[in-house]
Amino acid sequence: MTAELVRGQNHPLFQSRLEIRVSAGTPVVAAAALGDETGRIHGVEWVAHPGAPTQPGLEVSRQAAADHRLAVDLDAMTDAVHRVSVLLALPLPDGGPGPARFGAVAAPFVAVTGLDGDEVASYTITGLEAETAVVALELYRRQGAWKVRAVGQGYAGGLAELLTDQGLPEAVPLAGSINEAVARGLARSVQAPPPRTADGDRSRQPAAPAVGPDQVGAAPQGAPGAVPPSYGGQPGGGPGQTGPQPSYGAGGAADPSTTPGGPIDYSHPRRQTSAPPPPPPTAPPARPGQPAQPVAGDATGWSMEERLYNQVWGMFEDLARTTAAYRSAADFAESRMDKELEQALSDPRSRIGGQGDAAREAARARHAQLVAQAREALDRDLAQLVAEADVVEPALPPAFARWDNPAWHAYRVPMEIPMALRLGDLRLPEADRIRIPMLLRLPLERGLWIDSGRTDSVDGTFTDSHDMRRLAMETAVAHAARLLAVYPAGEFTVHVIDPAGSGAQALAPLTRTGVLAAPPAQGAAGVTDVLGRLTQRVDLVQMALRGGAPDALPPGFDTSQQLLIVNDFPHGFDDRAVNQLRYLADEGPSVGVHLMMVADRGESAGYGPLLDPLWRALLRLTPVPDDHLADPWVGHAWTYEPPVVPPGSQILDQVLTQVAAARRSWNR
């Protein structure tokens, strides 16, 4: 039975291997500190945090996330450790968007569980206001027994103040290194999927009725914050949504009967006046003893596109969790074997004769058995996921499909913007045979950084710097071509800055088909001109929106989404140009201006701290496979594989030619 603690209350612990689960509703930093009898932390090596996630008996998450699982092994603690404090903190604002205090978010929930998942004790941290860091709870040793106590002590000064209060001499530099590690994690994190349905089942439940488009009330004219979709505005959605939500799922609409000056609507506010979505496809009956056959599009959603999107994210979650379960089981087997071997060797009698050898062999046999059982469960889950991927991949629309998918050969310029865009594939080392599409919601919420400086990939291959720059630019062109292809004619515009002209060969598909707004800008004068025009555009749109007059923009103003590709940075850039890039990266996405940098961070390091916030604000991708992306749950290091156009394929030119023709017809 779970003990629901209040502040100051304690509860005994009868297990040594525990898991501490944190649910905060917003990304938080989780850490754990070891203390002596007085609670004092003796050094930085006594703290497990995202920059150093493992300490003896402790393991914490490597990045900020809304949900955390911390592993604790009390038997692995040294005799000097008498207290384990669980610390939570909000990321700094320059590490990514987020609340500035705990009082602005839902109360964090912390639970202590056994390895079987059964809760031992839980604590909801209430009463926080201006605090940005908090000691959630502590595990402490009293007369040889361990207990858990609910603490809830908050600090407005963040981690630095918290660690200082815990007696750590290096509190300020350690807090800085933790914030830096969190900022790096946010820069490389995979965008979180949309919230789960209320029933928690992503793929086997029929779509629930939703409010029809004809039931969505209009906001009052001139209401503040009304952003037209062409400027990157996002329809309203529920809390926790990570991307712009489609209008067909809009909830919380304004009540028409209360709109000033509007007619009174006497209809029942929850009565359905539009038909519910058609039910998702159903799988054929399974053979006795066999799992159900997967079907493409059997997730919830109002359209096949939304169902496929949710199904892909469900596959991503399933693979993340089944791999986490396997790794946890393998770690447990390893820890158990080490403990059994240590016990066998600690007895002097076992070192004489064959008794010790027999004990060691028995420990290794149990370890092998546990790992084999975990691998068998993993292989079973992977087989089901592979079967699902085999039917989902061919059914994906062009925006979600690989370049070698036949869907591109039937491509037509769309009339509507899709929900998301495929940026590549994701995989894990334990499941190398399955690739999960990496889908990013549209419109873009942040820009992209294509890393041209990494020269080695996870498969051990080496790429020289010249080829790396070429591959990075080709990857950027493939991303830009896909963005152009999935937007309706005239609703997406691409600009290119190529100061030295080094990307001319890679840019050829864009230049020869005529889809660019203008030829690539070259030299310092070209850099100044393009950046000046785009920053002026951001200023104009922001002023119009803040003034509540989006229709007051100059005649002929281009309201389409804008993408700026910057190659060979920092060549041709001065301090003013770098500041303009920072401005576009920070302010541009909200008004439809997006940035795609093709650069080597090492070569750009000359700008020092001026460049770091820009690098962190963009989603970093690579032109070669690299395991630098992390998921929002357990922090797996996912291997990202960029989109590759098949060698010799003309699909890129064919698609861009259609885009250019539609653009010319639209401009007439």
Secondary structure, 3 states (H helix, E strand, C coil): CCEEECCCCEEECCCCEEEEEEEEEEEEEEEEEEECCCCCCCCHHHEEECCECEECCEECCCCCEEEEEEEEEHHHCCCCCCEEEEEEECCCHHHCCCCCCHHHCCCCEEEEEECCCCEEEEEECCCCCCCCEEEEEEEEEECCEEEEEEEEEEECCHHHHHHHHCCCCCHHHHHHHHHHHHHHHHHCECCCCCCCCCCCCCCCCCCCCCCCHHHCCCCCCCCCCCCCHHHCCCCCCCCCCCCCCCHHHCCCCCCHHHCCCCCCCCCCCCCCCCCCCCCCCCCCCCCCCCCCCCCCCCCCCCCHHHHHHHHHHHHHHHHHHHHHHHHHHHHHHHHHHHHHHHHHHHCHHHHCCCHHHHHHHHHHHHHHHHHHHHHHHHHHHHHHHHHHHHHHHHHCCCCCCCCCCHHHHHCCCCCCCCCEEEEEEEEECCEEEEEEEEEEECCCCCCEEEECCCCECCCCCECCHHHHHHHHHHHHHHHHHHHHHHCCCCCEEEEEECCCCCCCCCCHHHHHHCCCCCCCECHHHHHHHHHHHHHHHHHHHHHHHHCCCHHHCCCCCCCCEEEEEEEEECCCCCHHHHHHHHHHHHHCHHHCEEEEEEECCCHHHHHHHHCHHHHHHCEEECCCCEEEEECCCCCCEEEEECCCCCCCCCHHHHHHHHHHHHHHHHHC
